[in-house]
Amino acid sequence: MTPATFFSADYFEARDKFLRAAARRALKVVSHVHPHAKGPGGEDLYVDVATWGADSATSAMLAISGAHGVEGYAGSAIQIGWLSRQTDWPEDQKLILIHALNPYGFAWNRRVTEDNVDLNRNFVDHAQPYPPNKDYEGLKDAIAPANLNPETLEASSKALRGYAREHGAFAMQETISKGQYIHPEGMYYGGTREQWSAGLFRHIVRREMAHCRRAAVIDIHTGLGAYGDAELISEEATSSPAYARARRWWGDTVQSTVSGDSVSAQVCGSLDSSVPALLSHAEATMICLEYGTYSTLEVFQALRADNWLHTKGDPASPAAKEIKAQVRRAFYPDQDDWKEKVWKRGESGLAQAGAGLSTD
C-alpha cells in the first residue's frame, strides 16, 4: 500500500478506514457518538478510540488526530497507516489512538467545534479569569470582518499590516492565534465552557492511562510551516526534563514555543497543557507534530472566510462550496508528494516514541 492510500476524501471515509484497520489488528474500539452535533447531511458523528495492550501497562503511547477538525486528514492517515504497517509493538506498552477528537470540524471541514470554539484553546479553568489578549481587541474587526467585500478585506489587511510593521510579524501571529475568550464570533475563540470533545479527552486519558508511569502523547496538526515540513512542537521550557526527553527521542526537529524557536506562537488552553494534571502520576512527554501546508497568509485567509461563512454568512449559499474547498486545501494539500512526507515523518515519529518509552 502506498502512503496515499492511507488518506481519505472526507471524515466518513477516514472513519471507515480507521475502524477497518483497527479491526484487522484486533484492537479494542470504543466509539463515542457526539450528542450535540451532526454531519453536513445529518449524519451521526463519532470519536473512536482504539487501544492495544493491557490496561495495567505502565507505559503508553497516545496519538490524537483531528483536534482541529479539518487538520484530521493527516492525523487520520498516520493512524491508519500505522495500524496497517506496524507489526512489532512492545508487549509492555499500551497503544491508544483517538481518531477525530473534533468530529464536527472534520466532517464540516472546519478547524473549530460546533460552537465555533478552537478546541486547542479550550483547555483552561473556566472557573478562573481567562487569559487576556488585549491586542486582539484592537484588531478584532480586521481578524473577523463583518463581510468579505473587497473594500472590507483591504481595510482589514491595512490594519494588520500596520500592526505587523509596528510590532513584528510574529507578534501579530501571536496576537491572532494565542486565543481569546470574549468574542464568540471571532477567530481562535477558546469558549466560556468546556467543549464536549475536551471533556471526552479528559475522560479517555483518565480511563485508558490510569496505570501509566511513563507516557508519550502525540497530537497531530497541519497548517504551520513550509509545505510538507514537519516540526515537533513542545510547550516545555528548553531547560525542563520533558524537553530534554523530547529531544532525545525525536532529535532537533523538536522546538519550544517558550523559547520562541517554534513556527507556533505560545497559545492558551492547549490540549498539551492539560496533560500534566491528567497524568500527574506519570512522567509524560508531549509533542505536537505539525506539518506545513501553504503560506501563513493563505491559511489565515481561508480561516477568515470560513469564520465569516458560519458566523455571519450562509453555509448553504453558493459561496460556501468555494470557501470549503479553500479551507480544505489550506490544511490538506491533496497531493501525493505532501502525503509521502506526512506519512514518512509520522511513521518515524510514532516509532521513536515507542523506542523512547522502552529505552530512555
Secondary structure as GFF3:
##gff-version 3
##sequence-region A 1 360
A	DSSP	three_ten_helix	3	6	.	.	.	ID=ss1
A	DSSP	alpha_helix	11	24	.	.	.	ID=ss2
A	DSSP	beta_strand	28	33	.	.	.	ID=ss3
A	DSSP	beta_strand	46	52	.	.	.	ID=ss4
A	DSSP	beta_strand	59	64	.	.	.	ID=ss5
A	DSSP	three_ten_helix	69	71	.	.	.	ID=ss6
A	DSSP	alpha_helix	72	85	.	.	.	ID=ss7
A	DSSP	beta_strand	93	99	.	.	.	ID=ss8
A	DSSP	alpha_helix	103	108	.	.	.	ID=ss9
A	DSSP	three_ten_helix	119	121	.	.	.	ID=ss10
A	DSSP	alpha_helix	134	143	.	.	.	ID=ss11
A	DSSP	alpha_helix	150	167	.	.	.	ID=ss12
A	DSSP	alpha_helix	169	177	.	.	.	ID=ss13
A	DSSP	alpha_helix	196	208	.	.	.	ID=ss14
A	DSSP	beta_strand	214	227	.	.	.	ID=ss15
A	DSSP	beta_strand	230	234	.	.	.	ID=ss16
A	DSSP	alpha_helix	241	250	.	.	.	ID=ss17
A	DSSP	three_ten_helix	251	253	.	.	.	ID=ss18
A	DSSP	beta_strand	254	256	.	.	.	ID=ss19
A	DSSP	alpha_helix	271	278	.	.	.	ID=ss20
A	DSSP	beta_strand	283	292	.	.	.	ID=ss21
A	DSSP	alpha_helix	296	311	.	.	.	ID=ss22
A	DSSP	alpha_helix	318	331	.	.	.	ID=ss23
A	DSSP	alpha_helix	336	359	.	.	.	ID=ss24
###
